[in-house]
Amino acid sequence: MSSTLQLQHQSFETAAAIMVNLEELFGETDRSVRFKIMTKLMASRMTEGSPVHEHVLEMINHFNELEMLGGGIEDDIKVDMVLHTLPKSYENFRLNAIMGKKKG
């Protein structure tokens, strides 16, 4: 720890209090973490030929991270987002999913 930080924390009574203060000073805020996760979601694209299962699990993981930070997304929107990330070879699947949704 630098001497400046040591001086700033010399009045703290416990290591836990110091850790809380350091987290406030240098930790990422929930909003910045949510922003990074949303950026990953919006940039997600499944590579042609890669396993759909792995891609969808990665998307689900991002959705779960958002929910833990208070940034939940409606289930219908999640499905739309995943469909949007699929490559061109899934165009018929995407259209069927969208049309099936309209009928139901």
Biopython code that builds the backbone (N, CA, C, O; Angstrom):
import numpy as np
from Bio.PDB.StructureBuilder import StructureBuilder

atoms = [
    (1, "MET", "N", (0.862, -1.167, 0.000)),
    (1, "MET", "CA", (0.000, 0.000, 0.000)),
    (1, "MET", "C", (0.908, 1.229, 0.000)),
    (1, "MET", "O", (1.899, 1.267, 0.730)),
    (2, "SER", "N", (0.582, 2.221, -0.802)),
    (2, "SER", "CA", (1.402, 3.425, -0.858)),
    (2, "SER", "C", (1.306, 4.191, 0.463)),
    (2, "SER", "O", (0.360, 4.021, 1.231)),
    (3, "SER", "N", (2.290, 5.022, 0.701)),
    (3, "SER", "CA", (2.301, 5.784, 1.965)),
    (3, "SER", "C", (1.105, 6.724, 2.052)),
    (3, "SER", "O", (0.598, 6.980, 3.144)),
    (4, "THR", "N", (0.649, 7.242, 0.914)),
    (4, "THR", "CA", (-0.527, 8.118, 0.912)),
    (4, "THR", "C", (-1.768, 7.356, 1.359)),
    (4, "THR", "O", (-2.552, 7.850, 2.170)),
    (5, "LEU", "N", (-1.942, 6.148, 0.824)),
    (5, "LEU", "CA", (-3.095, 5.335, 1.226)),
    (5, "LEU", "C", (-2.986, 4.918, 2.692)),
    (5, "LEU", "O", (-3.992, 4.861, 3.398)),
    (6, "GLN", "N", (-1.782, 4.631, 3.144)),
    (6, "GLN", "CA", (-1.590, 4.265, 4.550)),
    (6, "GLN", "C", (-2.022, 5.402, 5.459)),
    (6, "GLN", "O", (-2.691, 5.178, 6.468)),
    (7, "LEU", "N", (-1.639, 6.623, 5.101)),
    (7, "LEU", "CA", (-2.029, 7.792, 5.903)),
    (7, "LEU", "C", (-3.542, 7.978, 5.908)),
    (7, "LEU", "O", (-4.133, 8.306, 6.937)),
    (8, "GLN", "N", (-4.159, 7.767, 4.756)),
    (8, "GLN", "CA", (-5.611, 7.940, 4.660)),
    (8, "GLN", "C", (-6.358, 6.912, 5.511)),
    (8, "GLN", "O", (-7.477, 7.171, 5.952)),
    (9, "HIS", "N", (-5.753, 5.762, 5.741)),
    (9, "HIS", "CA", (-6.449, 4.678, 6.435)),
    (9, "HIS", "C", (-5.967, 4.439, 7.863)),
    (9, "HIS", "O", (-6.410, 3.487, 8.506)),
    (10, "GLN", "N", (-5.079, 5.276, 8.366)),
    (10, "GLN", "CA", (-4.540, 5.027, 9.704)),
    (10, "GLN", "C", (-5.578, 5.176, 10.809)),
    (10, "GLN", "O", (-5.418, 4.610, 11.891)),
    (11, "SER", "N", (-6.634, 5.927, 10.547)),
    (11, "SER", "CA", (-7.664, 6.099, 11.577)),
    (11, "SER", "C", (-8.709, 4.982, 11.567)),
    (11, "SER", "O", (-9.535, 4.908, 12.476)),
    (12, "PHE", "N", (-8.685, 4.119, 10.562)),
    (12, "PHE", "CA", (-9.643, 3.014, 10.484)),
    (12, "PHE", "C", (-9.288, 1.975, 11.545)),
    (12, "PHE", "O", (-8.115, 1.666, 11.758)),
    (13, "GLU", "N", (-10.314, 1.442, 12.206)),
    (13, "GLU", "CA", (-10.075, 0.523, 13.315)),
    (13, "GLU", "C", (-9.894, -0.928, 12.891)),
    (13, "GLU", "O", (-9.222, -1.695, 13.581)),
    (14, "THR", "N", (-10.491, -1.318, 11.755)),
    (14, "THR", "CA", (-10.409, -2.724, 11.346)),
    (14, "THR", "C", (-9.969, -2.835, 9.886)),
    (14, "THR", "O", (-10.101, -1.899, 9.097)),
    (15, "ALA", "N", (-9.443, -4.010, 9.560)),
    (15, "ALA", "CA", (-9.061, -4.277, 8.176)),
    (15, "ALA", "C", (-10.298, -4.282, 7.278)),
    (15, "ALA", "O", (-10.230, -3.866, 6.121)),
    (16, "ALA", "N", (-11.422, -4.750, 7.810)),
    (16, "ALA", "CA", (-12.667, -4.767, 7.038)),
    (16, "ALA", "C", (-13.082, -3.354, 6.635)),
    (16, "ALA", "O", (-13.530, -3.133, 5.509)),
    (17, "ALA", "N", (-12.936, -2.405, 7.548)),
    (17, "ALA", "CA", (-13.279, -1.012, 7.244)),
    (17, "ALA", "C", (-12.362, -0.452, 6.166)),
    (17, "ALA", "O", (-12.795, 0.302, 5.295)),
    (18, "ILE", "N", (-11.100, -0.828, 6.236)),
    (18, "ILE", "CA", (-10.151, -0.394, 5.205)),
    (18, "ILE", "C", (-10.547, -0.983, 3.855)),
    (18, "ILE", "O", (-10.524, -0.287, 2.840)),
    (19, "MET", "N", (-10.912, -2.268, 3.841)),
    (19, "MET", "CA", (-11.301, -2.930, 2.591)),
    (19, "MET", "C", (-12.549, -2.288, 1.988)),
    (19, "MET", "O", (-12.628, -2.105, 0.774)),
    (20, "VAL", "N", (-13.510, -1.951, 2.822)),
    (20, "VAL", "CA", (-14.727, -1.301, 2.331)),
    (20, "VAL", "C", (-14.372, 0.029, 1.693)),
    (20, "VAL", "O", (-14.868, 0.359, 0.615)),
    (21, "ASN", "N", (-13.520, 0.789, 2.352)),
    (21, "ASN", "CA", (-13.121, 2.084, 1.812)),
    (21, "ASN", "C", (-12.338, 1.934, 0.506)),
    (21, "ASN", "O", (-12.558, 2.697, -0.434)),
    (22, "LEU", "N", (-11.442, 0.976, 0.440)),
    (22, "LEU", "CA", (-10.680, 0.750, -0.785)),
    (22, "LEU", "C", (-11.592, 0.338, -1.937)),
    (22, "LEU", "O", (-11.396, 0.755, -3.079)),
    (23, "GLU", "N", (-12.597, -0.490, -1.621)),
    (23, "GLU", "CA", (-13.559, -0.885, -2.646)),
    (23, "GLU", "C", (-14.323, 0.322, -3.164)),
    (23, "GLU", "O", (-14.573, 0.437, -4.364)),
    (24, "GLU", "N", (-14.700, 1.233, -2.248)),
    (24, "GLU", "CA", (-15.403, 2.448, -2.657)),
    (24, "GLU", "C", (-14.518, 3.321, -3.531)),
    (24, "GLU", "O", (-14.990, 3.936, -4.487)),
    (25, "LEU", "N", (-13.237, 3.372, -3.201)),
    (25, "LEU", "CA", (-12.308, 4.206, -3.963)),
    (25, "LEU", "C", (-11.983, 3.627, -5.333)),
    (25, "LEU", "O", (-11.943, 4.352, -6.327)),
    (26, "PHE", "N", (-11.749, 2.311, -5.382)),
    (26, "PHE", "CA", (-11.207, 1.715, -6.589)),
    (26, "PHE", "C", (-12.091, 0.663, -7.246)),
    (26, "PHE", "O", (-11.821, 0.239, -8.369)),
    (27, "GLY", "N", (-13.135, 0.244, -6.560)),
    (27, "GLY", "CA", (-13.999, -0.805, -7.100)),
    (27, "GLY", "C", (-14.910, -0.271, -8.196)),
    (27, "GLY", "O", (-15.164, 0.929, -8.296)),
    (28, "GLU", "N", (-15.389, -1.193, -9.006)),
    (28, "GLU", "CA", (-16.321, -0.827, -10.053)),
    (28, "GLU", "C", (-17.717, -0.689, -9.460)),
    (28, "GLU", "O", (-18.103, -1.445, -8.568)),
    (29, "THR", "N", (-18.453, 0.263, -9.954)),
    (29, "THR", "CA", (-19.831, 0.426, -9.506)),
    (29, "THR", "C", (-20.715, -0.579, -10.226)),
    (29, "THR", "O", (-20.355, -1.079, -11.292)),
    (30, "ASP", "N", (-21.869, -0.874, -9.646)),
    (30, "ASP", "CA", (-22.815, -1.786, -10.289)),
    (30, "ASP", "C", (-23.158, -1.295, -11.688)),
    (30, "ASP", "O", (-23.283, -2.088, -12.621)),
    (31, "ARG", "N", (-23.308, 0.009, -11.825)),
    (31, "ARG", "CA", (-23.682, 0.565, -13.130)),
    (31, "ARG", "C", (-22.597, 0.319, -14.164)),
    (31, "ARG", "O", (-22.906, -0.039, -15.301)),
    (32, "SER", "N", (-21.342, 0.500, -13.802)),
    (32, "SER", "CA", (-20.278, 0.283, -14.777)),
    (32, "SER", "C", (-20.165, -1.194, -15.145)),
    (32, "SER", "O", (-19.875, -1.527, -16.294)),
    (33, "VAL", "N", (-20.391, -2.074, -14.181)),
    (33, "VAL", "CA", (-20.358, -3.511, -14.468)),
    (33, "VAL", "C", (-21.532, -3.881, -15.366)),
    (33, "VAL", "O", (-21.366, -4.640, -16.321)),
    (34, "ARG", "N", (-22.724, -3.348, -15.067)),
    (34, "ARG", "CA", (-23.894, -3.599, -15.926)),
    (34, "ARG", "C", (-23.630, -3.125, -17.344)),
    (34, "ARG", "O", (-23.987, -3.802, -18.308)),
    (35, "PHE", "N", (-23.007, -1.964, -17.469)),
    (35, "PHE", "CA", (-22.702, -1.411, -18.786)),
    (35, "PHE", "C", (-21.775, -2.350, -19.561)),
    (35, "PHE", "O", (-21.982, -2.584, -20.751)),
    (36, "LYS", "N", (-20.763, -2.883, -18.893)),
    (36, "LYS", "CA", (-19.832, -3.806, -19.551)),
    (36, "LYS", "C", (-20.540, -5.079, -19.999)),
    (36, "LYS", "O", (-20.286, -5.585, -21.092)),
    (37, "ILE", "N", (-21.427, -5.595, -19.154)),
    (37, "ILE", "CA", (-22.162, -6.805, -19.511)),
    (37, "ILE", "C", (-23.095, -6.527, -20.688)),
    (37, "ILE", "O", (-23.183, -7.339, -21.609)),
    (38, "MET", "N", (-23.791, -5.389, -20.668)),
    (38, "MET", "CA", (-24.673, -5.031, -21.785)),
    (38, "MET", "C", (-23.875, -4.878, -23.073)),
    (38, "MET", "O", (-24.345, -5.261, -24.144)),
    (39, "THR", "N", (-22.680, -4.325, -22.976)),
    (39, "THR", "CA", (-21.822, -4.187, -24.150)),
    (39, "THR", "C", (-21.486, -5.563, -24.720)),
    (39, "THR", "O", (-21.515, -5.760, -25.935)),
    (40, "LYS", "N", (-21.165, -6.520, -23.837)),
    (40, "LYS", "CA", (-20.888, -7.887, -24.287)),
    (40, "LYS", "C", (-22.119, -8.497, -24.951)),
    (40, "LYS", "O", (-22.010, -9.132, -26.000)),
    (41, "LEU", "N", (-23.289, -8.304, -24.343)),
    (41, "LEU", "CA", (-24.518, -8.856, -24.912)),
    (41, "LEU", "C", (-24.805, -8.273, -26.291)),
    (41, "LEU", "O", (-25.148, -9.000, -27.223)),
    (42, "MET", "N", (-24.664, -6.968, -26.411)),
    (42, "MET", "CA", (-24.988, -6.308, -27.665)),
    (42, "MET", "C", (-23.974, -6.642, -28.768)),
    (42, "MET", "O", (-24.303, -6.585, -29.953)),
    (43, "ALA", "N", (-22.762, -6.986, -28.382)),
    (43, "ALA", "CA", (-21.733, -7.338, -29.362)),
    (43, "ALA", "C", (-21.686, -8.830, -29.651)),
    (43, "ALA", "O", (-20.951, -9.267, -30.536)),
    (44, "SER", "N", (-22.461, -9.613, -28.916)),
    (44, "SER", "CA", (-22.424, -11.070, -29.078)),
    (44, "SER", "C", (-22.916, -11.483, -30.458)),
    (44, "SER", "O", (-23.953, -11.022, -30.935)),
    (45, "ARG", "N", (-22.151, -12.354, -31.078)),
    (45, "ARG", "CA", (-22.526, -12.958, -32.349)),
    (45, "ARG", "C", (-22.011, -14.389, -32.331)),
    (45, "ARG", "O", (-20.840, -14.632, -32.042)),
    (46, "MET", "N", (-22.876, -15.317, -32.636)),
    (46, "MET", "CA", (-22.444, -16.703, -32.698)),
    (46, "MET", "C", (-21.657, -16.911, -33.983)),
    (46, "MET", "O", (-22.109, -16.529, -35.062)),
    (47, "THR", "N", (-20.497, -17.508, -33.868)),
    (47, "THR", "CA", (-19.670, -17.799, -35.023)),
    (47, "THR", "C", (-20.259, -18.979, -35.779)),
    (47, "THR", "O", (-20.652, -19.983, -35.186)),
    (48, "GLU", "N", (-20.315, -18.841, -37.088)),
    (48, "GLU", "CA", (-20.836, -19.925, -37.936)),
    (48, "GLU", "C", (-20.090, -21.215, -37.641)),
    (48, "GLU", "O", (-18.859, -21.242, -37.639)),
    (49, "GLY", "N", (-20.838, -22.287, -37.390)),
    (49, "GLY", "CA", (-20.248, -23.588, -37.139)),
    (49, "GLY", "C", (-19.930, -23.885, -35.684)),
    (49, "GLY", "O", (-19.602, -25.022, -35.344)),
    (50, "SER", "N", (-20.019, -22.889, -34.827)),
    (50, "SER", "CA", (-19.760, -23.130, -33.407)),
    (50, "SER", "C", (-21.023, -23.695, -32.753)),
    (50, "SER", "O", (-22.122, -23.517, -33.277)),
    (51, "PRO", "N", (-20.875, -24.370, -31.617)),
    (51, "PRO", "CA", (-22.041, -24.983, -30.962)),
    (51, "PRO", "C", (-23.042, -23.946, -30.436)),
    (51, "PRO", "O", (-22.672, -23.014, -29.722)),
    (52, "VAL", "N", (-24.301, -24.127, -30.799)),
    (52, "VAL", "CA", (-25.366, -23.236, -30.340)),
    (52, "VAL", "C", (-25.470, -23.296, -28.821)),
    (52, "VAL", "O", (-25.659, -22.272, -28.163)),
    (53, "HIS", "N", (-25.347, -24.483, -28.275)),
    (53, "HIS", "CA", (-25.482, -24.690, -26.834)),
    (53, "HIS", "C", (-24.516, -23.787, -26.057)),
    (53, "HIS", "O", (-24.921, -23.125, -25.102)),
    (54, "GLU", "N", (-23.262, -23.759, -26.458)),
    (54, "GLU", "CA", (-22.265, -22.930, -25.764)),
    (54, "GLU", "C", (-22.594, -21.452, -25.878)),
    (54, "GLU", "O", (-22.461, -20.699, -24.914)),
    (55, "HIS", "N", (-23.025, -21.043, -27.068)),
    (55, "HIS", "CA", (-23.365, -19.634, -27.285)),
    (55, "HIS", "C", (-24.535, -19.212, -26.399)),
    (55, "HIS", "O", (-24.496, -18.161, -25.758)),
    (56, "VAL", "N", (-25.575, -20.044, -26.372)),
    (56, "VAL", "CA", (-26.761, -19.713, -25.568)),
    (56, "VAL", "C", (-26.414, -19.705, -24.079)),
    (56, "VAL", "O", (-26.888, -18.842, -23.340)),
    (57, "LEU", "N", (-25.597, -20.653, -23.635)),
    (57, "LEU", "CA", (-25.180, -20.662, -22.228)),
    (57, "LEU", "C", (-24.408, -19.390, -21.860)),
    (57, "LEU", "O", (-24.578, -18.848, -20.768)),
    (58, "GLU", "N", (-23.572, -18.926, -22.767)),
    (58, "GLU", "CA", (-22.840, -17.677, -22.521)),
    (58, "GLU", "C", (-23.803, -16.500, -22.410)),
    (58, "GLU", "O", (-23.646, -15.644, -21.539)),
    (59, "MET", "N", (-24.797, -16.458, -23.289)),
    (59, "MET", "CA", (-25.803, -15.389, -23.235)),
    (59, "MET", "C", (-26.581, -15.465, -21.915)),
    (59, "MET", "O", (-26.813, -14.441, -21.272)),
    (60, "ILE", "N", (-26.982, -16.674, -21.512)),
    (60, "ILE", "CA", (-27.719, -16.854, -20.259)),
    (60, "ILE", "C", (-26.875, -16.376, -19.082)),
    (60, "ILE", "O", (-27.392, -15.746, -18.160)),
    (61, "ASN", "N", (-25.593, -16.670, -19.112)),
    (61, "ASN", "CA", (-24.696, -16.219, -18.059)),
    (61, "ASN", "C", (-24.691, -14.693, -17.969)),
    (61, "ASN", "O", (-24.741, -14.137, -16.872)),
    (62, "HIS", "N", (-24.631, -14.024, -19.102)),
    (62, "HIS", "CA", (-24.671, -12.551, -19.107)),
    (62, "HIS", "C", (-26.007, -12.038, -18.557)),
    (62, "HIS", "O", (-26.037, -11.083, -17.781)),
    (63, "PHE", "N", (-27.109, -12.677, -18.963)),
    (63, "PHE", "CA", (-28.421, -12.270, -18.452)),
    (63, "PHE", "C", (-28.485, -12.434, -16.933)),
    (63, "PHE", "O", (-29.006, -11.565, -16.234)),
    (64, "ASN", "N", (-27.956, -13.544, -16.425)),
    (64, "ASN", "CA", (-27.958, -13.779, -14.982)),
    (64, "ASN", "C", (-27.109, -12.750, -14.240)),
    (64, "ASN", "O", (-27.489, -12.279, -13.168)),
    (65, "GLU", "N", (-25.961, -12.406, -14.814)),
    (65, "GLU", "CA", (-25.114, -11.377, -14.195)),
    (65, "GLU", "C", (-25.856, -10.053, -14.103)),
    (65, "GLU", "O", (-25.791, -9.363, -13.086)),
    (66, "LEU", "N", (-26.563, -9.704, -15.176)),
    (66, "LEU", "CA", (-27.344, -8.460, -15.169)),
    (66, "LEU", "C", (-28.413, -8.484, -14.082)),
    (66, "LEU", "O", (-28.597, -7.503, -13.362)),
    (67, "GLU", "N", (-29.108, -9.595, -13.968)),
    (67, "GLU", "CA", (-30.173, -9.704, -12.971)),
    (67, "GLU", "C", (-29.622, -9.561, -11.559)),
    (67, "GLU", "O", (-30.256, -8.944, -10.703)),
    (68, "MET", "N", (-28.446, -10.128, -11.313)),
    (68, "MET", "CA", (-27.833, -10.014, -9.983)),
    (68, "MET", "C", (-27.477, -8.560, -9.659)),
    (68, "MET", "O", (-27.388, -8.188, -8.489)),
    (69, "LEU", "N", (-27.275, -7.748, -10.687)),
    (69, "LEU", "CA", (-26.936, -6.345, -10.490)),
    (69, "LEU", "C", (-28.155, -5.437, -10.628)),
    (69, "LEU", "O", (-28.020, -4.215, -10.686)),
    (70, "GLY", "N", (-29.343, -6.037, -10.679)),
    (70, "GLY", "CA", (-30.567, -5.241, -10.741)),
    (70, "GLY", "C", (-30.931, -4.777, -12.131)),
    (70, "GLY", "O", (-31.723, -3.846, -12.276)),
    (71, "GLY", "N", (-30.377, -5.399, -13.160)),
    (71, "GLY", "CA", (-30.663, -4.992, -14.537)),
    (71, "GLY", "C", (-31.373, -6.062, -15.311)),
    (71, "GLY", "O", (-30.943, -6.430, -16.405)),
    (72, "GLY", "N", (-32.459, -6.571, -14.762)),
    (72, "GLY", "CA", (-33.179, -7.654, -15.402)),
    (72, "GLY", "C", (-33.786, -7.264, -16.733)),
    (72, "GLY", "O", (-34.139, -6.108, -16.966)),
    (73, "ILE", "N", (-33.899, -8.256, -17.599)),
    (73, "ILE", "CA", (-34.494, -8.081, -18.921)),
    (73, "ILE", "C", (-35.641, -9.083, -19.028)),
    (73, "ILE", "O", (-35.518, -10.221, -18.576)),
    (74, "GLU", "N", (-36.750, -8.662, -19.626)),
    (74, "GLU", "CA", (-37.908, -9.549, -19.784)),
    (74, "GLU", "C", (-37.522, -10.763, -20.619)),
    (74, "GLU", "O", (-36.679, -10.669, -21.511)),
    (75, "ASP", "N", (-38.140, -11.898, -20.327)),
    (75, "ASP", "CA", (-37.813, -13.153, -21.009)),
    (75, "ASP", "C", (-37.992, -13.065, -22.520)),
    (75, "ASP", "O", (-37.152, -13.569, -23.266)),
    (76, "ASP", "N", (-39.072, -12.432, -22.986)),
    (76, "ASP", "CA", (-39.300, -12.299, -24.430)),
    (76, "ASP", "C", (-38.162, -11.518, -25.090)),
    (76, "ASP", "O", (-37.739, -11.846, -26.199)),
    (77, "ILE", "N", (-37.684, -10.509, -24.420)),
    (77, "ILE", "CA", (-36.581, -9.709, -24.964)),
    (77, "ILE", "C", (-35.296, -10.531, -24.995)),
    (77, "ILE", "O", (-34.506, -10.420, -25.932)),
    (78, "LYS", "N", (-35.092, -11.347, -23.980)),
    (78, "LYS", "CA", (-33.917, -12.228, -23.956)),
    (78, "LYS", "C", (-33.917, -13.147, -25.164)),
    (78, "LYS", "O", (-32.897, -13.307, -25.834)),
    (79, "VAL", "N", (-35.074, -13.755, -25.440)),
    (79, "VAL", "CA", (-35.187, -14.659, -26.590)),
    (79, "VAL", "C", (-34.875, -13.900, -27.871)),
    (79, "VAL", "O", (-34.124, -14.389, -28.714)),
    (80, "ASP", "N", (-35.445, -12.709, -28.023)),
    (80, "ASP", "CA", (-35.181, -11.894, -29.211)),
    (80, "ASP", "C", (-33.701, -11.566, -29.349)),
    (80, "ASP", "O", (-33.154, -11.589, -30.452)),
    (81, "MET", "N", (-33.058, -11.262, -28.231)),
    (81, "MET", "CA", (-31.634, -10.937, -28.267)),
    (81, "MET", "C", (-30.807, -12.137, -28.712)),
    (81, "MET", "O", (-29.886, -11.997, -29.517)),
    (82, "VAL", "N", (-31.136, -13.318, -28.187)),
    (82, "VAL", "CA", (-30.408, -14.527, -28.591)),
    (82, "VAL", "C", (-30.638, -14.798, -30.073)),
    (82, "VAL", "O", (-29.687, -15.093, -30.797)),
    (83, "LEU", "N", (-31.877, -14.705, -30.535)),
    (83, "LEU", "CA", (-32.165, -14.935, -31.943)),
    (83, "LEU", "C", (-31.381, -13.974, -32.834)),
    (83, "LEU", "O", (-30.915, -14.348, -33.911)),
    (84, "HIS", "N", (-31.246, -12.759, -32.381)),
    (84, "HIS", "CA", (-30.526, -11.745, -33.151)),
    (84, "HIS", "C", (-29.039, -12.079, -33.303)),
    (84, "HIS", "O", (-28.408, -11.649, -34.269)),
    (85, "THR", "N", (-28.481, -12.829, -32.372)),
    (85, "THR", "CA", (-27.043, -13.120, -32.389)),
    (85, "THR", "C", (-26.688, -14.331, -33.251)),
    (85, "THR", "O", (-25.508, -14.604, -33.472)),
    (86, "LEU", "N", (-27.689, -15.054, -33.738)),
    (86, "LEU", "CA", (-27.431, -16.260, -34.520)),
    (86, "LEU", "C", (-26.948, -15.903, -35.928)),
    (86, "LEU", "O", (-27.345, -14.874, -36.476)),
    (87, "PRO", "N", (-26.096, -16.746, -36.515)),
    (87, "PRO", "CA", (-25.591, -16.474, -37.863)),
    (87, "PRO", "C", (-26.664, -16.681, -38.929)),
    (87, "PRO", "O", (-27.745, -17.196, -38.646)),
    (88, "LYS", "N", (-26.345, -16.271, -40.167)),
    (88, "LYS", "CA", (-27.299, -16.339, -41.280)),
    (88, "LYS", "C", (-27.855, -17.737, -41.517)),
    (88, "LYS", "O", (-28.998, -17.881, -41.949)),
    (89, "SER", "N", (-27.066, -18.761, -41.242)),
    (89, "SER", "CA", (-27.531, -20.128, -41.486)),
    (89, "SER", "C", (-28.738, -20.486, -40.610)),
    (89, "SER", "O", (-29.409, -21.486, -40.867)),
    (90, "TYR", "N", (-29.014, -19.693, -39.597)),
    (90, "TYR", "CA", (-30.164, -19.919, -38.712)),
    (90, "TYR", "C", (-31.343, -19.027, -39.079)),
    (90, "TYR", "O", (-32.271, -18.882, -38.284)),
    (91, "GLU", "N", (-31.326, -18.434, -40.253)),
    (91, "GLU", "CA", (-32.382, -17.496, -40.642)),
    (91, "GLU", "C", (-33.767, -18.152, -40.621)),
    (91, "GLU", "O", (-34.715, -17.557, -40.110)),
    (92, "ASN", "N", (-33.901, -19.365, -41.166)),
    (92, "ASN", "CA", (-35.206, -20.053, -41.155)),
    (92, "ASN", "C", (-35.667, -20.329, -39.727)),
    (92, "ASN", "O", (-36.839, -20.143, -39.399)),
    (93, "PHE", "N", (-34.746, -20.771, -38.887)),
    (93, "PHE", "CA", (-35.069, -21.008, -37.480)),
    (93, "PHE", "C", (-35.560, -19.719, -36.827)),
    (93, "PHE", "O", (-36.564, -19.711, -36.115)),
    (94, "ARG", "N", (-34.833, -18.624, -37.082)),
    (94, "ARG", "CA", (-35.188, -17.320, -36.504)),
    (94, "ARG", "C", (-36.586, -16.903, -36.960)),
    (94, "ARG", "O", (-37.409, -16.485, -36.146)),
    (95, "LEU", "N", (-36.848, -17.017, -38.257)),
    (95, "LEU", "CA", (-38.170, -16.630, -38.785)),
    (95, "LEU", "C", (-39.278, -17.486, -38.196)),
    (95, "LEU", "O", (-40.334, -16.970, -37.830)),
    (96, "ASN", "N", (-39.043, -18.804, -38.100)),
    (96, "ASN", "CA", (-40.047, -19.693, -37.503)),
    (96, "ASN", "C", (-40.313, -19.332, -36.045)),
    (96, "ASN", "O", (-41.461, -19.336, -35.600)),
    (97, "ALA", "N", (-39.265, -19.024, -35.312)),
    (97, "ALA", "CA", (-39.429, -18.642, -33.899)),
    (97, "ALA", "C", (-40.218, -17.360, -33.769)),
    (97, "ALA", "O", (-41.071, -17.235, -32.891)),
    (98, "ILE", "N", (-39.938, -16.413, -34.635)),
    (98, "ILE", "CA", (-40.646, -15.118, -34.582)),
    (98, "ILE", "C", (-42.107, -15.291, -35.002)),
    (98, "ILE", "O", (-43.009, -14.762, -34.353)),
    (99, "MET", "N", (-42.334, -16.021, -36.072)),
    (99, "MET", "CA", (-43.718, -16.223, -36.545)),
    (99, "MET", "C", (-44.515, -17.061, -35.553)),
    (99, "MET", "O", (-45.697, -16.797, -35.333)),
    (100, "GLY", "N", (-43.890, -18.059, -34.957)),
    (100, "GLY", "CA", (-44.558, -18.884, -33.945)),
    (100, "GLY", "C", (-44.960, -18.059, -32.738)),
    (100, "GLY", "O", (-46.001, -18.295, -32.124)),
    (101, "LYS", "N", (-44.124, -17.091, -32.407)),
    (101, "LYS", "CA", (-44.395, -16.212, -31.268)),
    (101, "LYS", "C", (-45.619, -15.345, -31.559)),
    (101, "LYS", "O", (-46.426, -15.102, -30.661)),
    (102, "LYS", "N", (-45.769, -14.876, -32.801)),
    (102, "LYS", "CA", (-46.898, -14.023, -33.163)),
    (102, "LYS", "C", (-48.211, -14.791, -33.118)),
    (102, "LYS", "O", (-49.245, -14.236, -32.746)),
    (103, "LYS", "N", (-48.174, -16.076, -33.497)),
    (103, "LYS", "CA", (-49.385, -16.893, -33.495)),
    (103, "LYS", "C", (-49.856, -17.216, -32.087)),
    (103, "LYS", "O", (-51.056, -17.337, -31.841)),
    (104, "GLY", "N", (-48.892, -17.359, -31.141)),
    (104, "GLY", "CA", (-49.233, -17.771, -29.777)),
    (104, "GLY", "C", (-49.640, -16.663, -28.968)),
    (104, "GLY", "O", (-49.961, -16.841, -27.793)),
]
sb = StructureBuilder()
sb.init_structure("model")
sb.init_model(0)
sb.init_chain("A")
sb.init_seg("    ")
for serial, (resi, resn, name, xyz) in enumerate(atoms, 1):
    if name == "N":
        sb.init_residue(resn, " ", resi, " ")
    sb.init_atom(name, np.array(xyz, "f"), 0.0, 1.0, " ", f" {name:<3s}", serial, name[0])
structure = sb.get_structure()
